[in-house]
Amino acid sequence: MRVGWADDAPAIARVQVRAWREEHAGTLPTEVLDGLDEEQIAAAWHGALAKPGDARHRVLVALEHNTVRGFAVTGPSPDPDSDPVADGEVSELVVDPGHGRSGHGSRLLHACVDTLRADRFTRATMWLASTDDVRRTFLTEAGWAPDGAHRELDLHGDGSVLVRQVRLHTDLRED
């Protein structure tokens, strides 16, 4: 586990495309998933890793023999009801589908909590699809809970592809 580097961008993009195609099959239209451009996504990751917008934006990578098996993104919560000083967000937590159940997700989640605490956030949030029972179970078993917030993402801006999400949170203050 380490902080991601700009050189990790192609590997992160590969993991993201594979994971999204598997996780969102049946939720997102096939043409959306087929249209994911790995090179374009890698270029976006390279830019974000080379010049993060805020010193508290972090990309963490889970490694297995120097191969990226997963990644997570943390930073201040952009939600309108959040305090950007106190509330941090895990905006991505992705594990390569071929390497699930190997502890990468748990290690990434723990690293996210440690990173958000180090950045002095006192609460962490994460959005997930309302139908993602596996991720919800994973997070609730790790001490996260729904906070009552929900939203609907309009992926094309025309109402044709809507994704309903719920927000989970956890207290980062140490006892």
N, C-alpha and C positions, 0 to 999 in steps of 0.2 A: 504494500500500500504506500502510495506517495502522491504528492501533488503532481498534476498533469503538466506536461511540457508541450510546447507548440509542435514538436516532432511527433507527439502522440496522436495528432489530429487524424491521420488516416485510419489508425487502429480504433480510435474512439468512434469514428464514422461507421466503420465496418460493424462494430458491435451494436451501435444504435440502429442501423438499418436492419440487421438480422433480428434484433429484439423487437423492433416496432412491427416488422412484418409478421412475426409470430404472435406477439401480444395483442395486436389490434386487428388480426384477421377476424372477420365477422362483425367487428365494430366499425371499422373504416372501410370505405369502398375499395375494391381491388385496384382500381385505377390510381387511387391515392397512394396505396402501398407500393404498387409497381413503379410509380413515378418518383419514388425516393431516389435521388441522385447522390450516390456515395461520394463522388469527387466534389460536388457542390457542397455537400454537408461537411466534408473534410476541410474545405477552404474556409467555411464559416467557423469551424472549431479552431483552425489555425489562427485566425484573426482574434478570436475571443481569448485564446490561450496566450498569444503573443502580447496583447494589450487589453487586459481586463478593464472593464468600465469603472470598477470600484475596487479599492484594496481589499474589501471583504468578500469579493466574488472569488470562489475557489472551484477548481475542478480536481477531483481526487480520482485516481485510477487504482483498480485492483489488478495485481499482476500475478501471473503464474509462469515462472521461468522466463521473466522479462517479456511476457506476452500479455497485452491488455485483455482482461476477461470481463471487466465491468468498469463503470465510472459513475460518479455522482457529482452534482453541482450544488454548491451552497452559496448563500449571499443574503443580503437584507430582503425581507419580505416586501414585495411590491403591492400587496393587497391594500385597498383603500381603507380598510378597518384596522390595519396593522400599524404599529409604531416601528419605523425603520431603524430606530436605535436599539430597541429591545427585542424585536421579532425577526428571527432569521428564518430562512426557507431552504428546504431541500427541494430544488426545482426539478432535478432528475436523479433517479437511482435506477441504473440499468445494468443487468448482468447478461452476458452472452448466453443465449438460450441453450447452447450445447454444453454449458458449464454451470448450470444451476445446481442447487443443492450441494455445492462444494464449499460453502461458507463465505463466498465472495460478497453476497448481499449483506450478510450480518456484519462482516468486517467493514464494508462501506458505510453502513448505517452508523456503526460505532464511531468511525472516523468522522462522519458528518457531525455527530453530536459533539465530539471533542473539538472539532474545528469551529463550530458555531460558539461553543463555550469560550474558546480561546479568543474569538472575536467579540466577546462580551455580550452576546445575545442571551436573553433569559428565557426565551420561548422559541420553539421551532415548529414550523408548519410544513405540511406537504399535501398537495392536491393529488387525488387519484380518481380514476374512472369509477363511477358509482357501482359499476358491475364487476369490478376487480376484487372479487372475494379473496383470492389468494394473497394479493398484496395487502389488503385490509387485515387479514388474519396475521400475516407476518409482522405488520406494524403494531397491531394491538397486543400481540404477544411480547413485543419489545417495549411496551409501556405507552404507546401512543393511543389517542382516543379522538373520536369525532368532536369537533367544537361547534357543530351546528351550521357552519357555513357551507353553502353549495353554490355552484355556478354551472352555466351551460356555455360551452365553447362552440362557436360557429366557425368551422374550419375554412369554409369558402366565402363566408360573408353573405351568403344568399339563403341560408336556412336549409341547404340540401344535406349538409353533414354536421350534425350536432352531437357533441360529447358532453354528457352530464358528469359532473365531478363533485366530490365531497372533500372537505378539508379535515385532515387530522392534525393533532398538535401534541406536543409534549413539553413539560417544564424542564428547562435546562439548569435551573439552580440546583446546586449540590446541597444535599442535606447536611 
